[in-house]
Amino acid sequence: MPQANPTGGSNSERLENVIFPQARIDINDNFEALQTLNSGNSGPNTTAAYMPFVNTDTSATSSGKPELWIRNAADSGWIPALVIDSAVVNALGVTGIANGGTGQTTAAAGIAALLPNQSGNSDKVLKTDGSALSWGSAGLIKGVIAFNGTNAVVFKNEKLTVSRTGTGAYTITIDASIRNGTNYGVVIGAIDESAIYGAGDAATGQDNNLRTDNWRRIMVTSRSTNSFTLSAYKFYQQVHSMSSDDYDVGAFYYRQAVDPDYISLAFFS
């Protein structure tokens, strides 16, 4: 395929003082060299600064595909610029941020180049003030979980897992990514019916029974860096007559381990 010769002579980009039909041949060769960007298995014999050349020798290209090379300003070598695939054209080398690139060669390094400096900002999140990005605190809540106390089936969780170790006894394991020694707190919630009834006077015919229906309590009973334990109890009462003359009664409350139907908690540090 014809390639341009900037200095004159065969396939010259400048037409020499030749007569027809050589003039027509030279003109056609120039147009073909222009149309094909001097494509070939090797560069033109005579080169010039900024000359384009499509290298079709795939054994000589870094991509293994045809590439567009540009002659450098000193006319001393070629600069690979583009990969010419069957469907797309991709840039070779690294494109700086100022020119619409990242200045990097991997996805991770490219993202890091565009974000604020990550050094010293572990566990922080990306925030904006409306005009600039910066790293800020992620907030206090680091993990949550909601589960059935009867069988430890998890409804929803993030960074926390649960195992039931007995009636009303649960171990919550903290994901390694949010551990911070024992410098953490836990907010516990449980959905359950609760009611407490008062005492009456037998002499007036009022109900003497003291009752506590589903009066339940869940508490953290131990904690460590990796996990903490919960205990769930139900408090129930027994009524006893204290005296027979004025019908006084007393109530004794007992604690019993139970499995609430629903337990939820938030972990913060």
Secondary structure, 3 states (H helix, E strand, C coil): CCCCECCCCCCECCCCCCCCCHHHHHHHHHHHHHHHCCCECCCCCCCCCCCEEEECCCCCCCCCCCEEEEECCCCCCEEEEEEECCCCEEECCCCCHHHCCCCCCCHHHHHHHHCCCCCCCCCEEEEECCCCEEEEECCCEEEEEEECCCCCCEEEEECEEEEEEECCEEEEEECHHHCCCCCCEEEEEECCCCEEECCCCHHHCCCCCCEEECEEEEEEEEECCCEEEEEEEEEEEEEEECCCCCCCEEEEEEEEECCCCCEEEEEEC
